[in-house]
Every structure is written in C-alpha cells, then in structure tokens.
C-alpha cells in the first residue's frame, strides 16, 4: 500500500494510532497534524503518514513532552542538518524538568509522611496536624 495515498478513515487512523477520534481533530486544530484531504462525501481521508505522526505524538506525550515541545520535535525531525542535536537538547531539558519535579514530589511526600505520623487519627479536628497544616498553622509539638 502506498503510504501517501489517502484511503484511511478517521476511525481507522484512530484505531491504528491508539488515540481517540477527538484527539485527532484536536491535533489538527492545533497544527500538530496536517488537515487531511476530504472525500467527495466530506469525510476526512488519511494516509499512513498520519498514523506514524500520531504515534510519534503519543509516545512523546508518554515521555512527558508538552504539545508545544512536540510541535518543535516534529519540526526538528525533518531538519537533516541540526535536527538530531536539537532533539537531544530538548530531551535533556525535559529530563532536567522531570528530575526537578521528582525532587519536588519527594519533598511533598516527606512532608505528608510527617503529617500522617503526627496525626493520631482520632480526636478533635481542630487539633489534627494535617488539617492545621492545610490552613497554614504550624504543627504543635
């Protein structure tokens, strides 16, 4: 099958790419996926390139890239001169962001663990260290 011959319906593309139909329409509106050709009936008609592009977007999202970053990655993937270096730089920035987020979540987790340990799980809600922390009061020793 010629990958450039539009012959796939939006439903077929969605199934092959593993995304909902609404996601395809959204990506078209956002410019991540080119507008497809239309059949005489007005229905969208896609080719295998659309399936590949949707899989690329889905995998990039799974790795934590934002849609704006994915837009850049898609553009860079076609750049034969500087594309790979720039893609690596974007991936390194994403990894640094993820590491910072993990550090932040670890700090939050430790704080929550301390509050849970300090909470007796019974008694007056006004004395609950978790509730007091949520309203901005310092926990009582």
C-alpha positions as CSV (number, residue, x, y, z in Angstrom):
1,X,0.0,0.0,0.0
2,X,1.3,3.4,-0.9
3,X,1.8,5.4,2.3
4,X,0.9,8.7,0.5
5,X,-2.5,7.6,-0.9
6,X,-5.2,8.9,1.4
7,X,-7.5,6.0,2.0
8,X,-8.0,5.7,5.7
9,X,-11.0,7.0,7.6
10,X,-10.6,8.9,10.9
11,X,-11.8,5.8,12.8
12,X,-9.2,3.6,11.1
13,X,-6.4,6.1,11.9
14,X,-7.6,6.4,15.5
15,X,-7.6,2.6,15.9
16,X,-4.1,2.2,14.3
17,X,-2.6,5.0,16.2
18,X,-4.2,4.1,19.5
19,X,-5.8,7.5,20.1
20,X,-9.5,8.7,20.3
21,X,-11.0,10.4,17.2
22,X,-11.5,13.6,19.2
23,X,-7.7,13.7,19.8
24,X,-7.1,13.6,16.0
25,X,-9.4,16.5,15.5
26,X,-7.8,18.4,18.3
27,X,-4.3,17.8,16.9
28,X,-5.5,19.1,13.5
29,X,-6.8,22.3,15.1
30,X,-3.5,22.7,17.0
31,X,-1.5,22.2,13.8
32,X,0.3,19.1,15.1
33,X,-1.4,17.0,12.3
34,X,-2.0,18.5,8.9
35,X,-5.5,18.9,7.7
36,X,-6.4,15.8,5.8
37,X,-7.8,15.6,2.3
38,X,-11.6,15.4,2.1
39,X,-13.6,12.8,0.2
40,X,-16.4,13.8,-2.1
41,X,-18.7,13.0,0.8
42,X,-16.8,15.5,3.0
43,X,-15.3,12.8,5.2
44,X,-11.6,13.1,6.1
45,X,-9.2,10.8,4.3
46,X,-5.8,10.0,5.8
47,X,-2.7,8.0,4.8
48,X,-0.2,6.0,6.9
49,X,1.9,9.1,7.5
50,X,-0.9,10.4,9.7
51,X,-0.8,7.2,11.7
52,X,3.0,7.5,12.1
53,X,2.7,11.1,13.2
54,X,0.0,10.3,15.7
55,X,2.1,7.5,17.2
56,X,5.1,10.0,17.4
57,X,2.9,12.5,19.3
58,X,1.5,9.8,21.6
59,X,4.9,8.5,22.5
60,X,6.4,12.0,23.0
61,X,3.5,12.7,25.4
62,X,4.2,9.5,27.2
63,X,7.7,10.7,27.8
64,X,6.4,13.9,29.3
65,X,6.8,16.4,26.4
66,X,4.2,19.2,26.2
67,X,2.3,19.8,22.9
68,X,4.5,22.8,22.2
69,X,7.6,20.8,22.7
70,X,6.2,18.1,20.5
71,X,5.5,20.7,17.8
72,X,9.2,21.6,18.0
73,X,10.3,17.9,17.9
74,X,8.1,17.3,14.8
75,X,9.7,20.3,13.0
76,X,13.2,19.2,14.1
77,X,12.6,15.6,13.0
78,X,12.6,16.9,9.4
79,X,15.7,19.0,9.8
80,X,18.6,16.9,8.4
81,X,21.3,19.4,9.5
82,X,20.6,20.3,13.1
83,X,17.7,18.1,13.9
84,X,19.3,15.4,16.0
85,X,21.4,17.7,18.1
86,X,18.4,20.0,18.8
87,X,16.2,17.0,19.6
88,X,18.8,15.7,22.1
89,X,18.9,19.2,23.7
90,X,15.1,19.2,24.1
91,X,15.2,15.7,25.6
92,X,17.9,16.8,28.0
93,X,15.8,19.8,29.1
94,X,12.7,17.6,29.5
95,X,14.8,15.1,31.7
96,X,16.0,18.0,33.8
97,X,12.4,19.2,34.3
98,X,11.3,15.7,35.3
99,X,14.2,15.4,37.8
100,X,13.2,18.7,39.3
101,X,9.6,17.5,39.5
102,X,10.7,14.3,41.2
103,X,12.7,16.2,43.7
104,X,9.6,18.4,44.4
105,X,7.3,15.4,44.7
106,X,9.8,13.7,47.1
107,X,9.8,16.8,49.3
108,X,6.0,16.9,49.3
109,X,5.8,13.2,50.1
110,X,8.2,13.6,53.0
111,X,6.1,16.4,54.4
112,X,2.9,14.4,54.0
113,X,4.5,11.4,55.7
114,X,5.5,13.6,58.7
115,X,2.0,15.0,59.0
116,X,0.5,11.5,58.8
117,X,2.9,10.3,61.5
118,X,1.9,13.2,63.7
119,X,-1.8,12.7,63.3
120,X,-3.4,10.3,65.9
121,X,-6.3,9.6,63.6
122,X,-8.9,10.4,66.3
123,X,-9.9,13.3,68.5
124,X,-10.8,16.9,67.8
125,X,-10.4,18.0,64.2
126,X,-9.1,21.4,65.4
127,X,-6.1,19.5,66.8
128,X,-5.4,17.4,63.7
129,X,-1.9,18.3,62.4
130,X,-2.9,17.6,58.8
131,X,-5.9,20.0,58.9
132,X,-3.9,22.6,60.8
133,X,-1.1,22.4,58.1
134,X,-3.7,22.8,55.4
135,X,-5.0,26.1,56.9
136,X,-1.4,27.3,57.3
137,X,-0.9,26.7,61.0
138,X,2.3,25.3,62.3
139,X,2.0,21.8,63.7
140,X,2.1,21.6,67.5
141,X,5.0,19.6,69.0
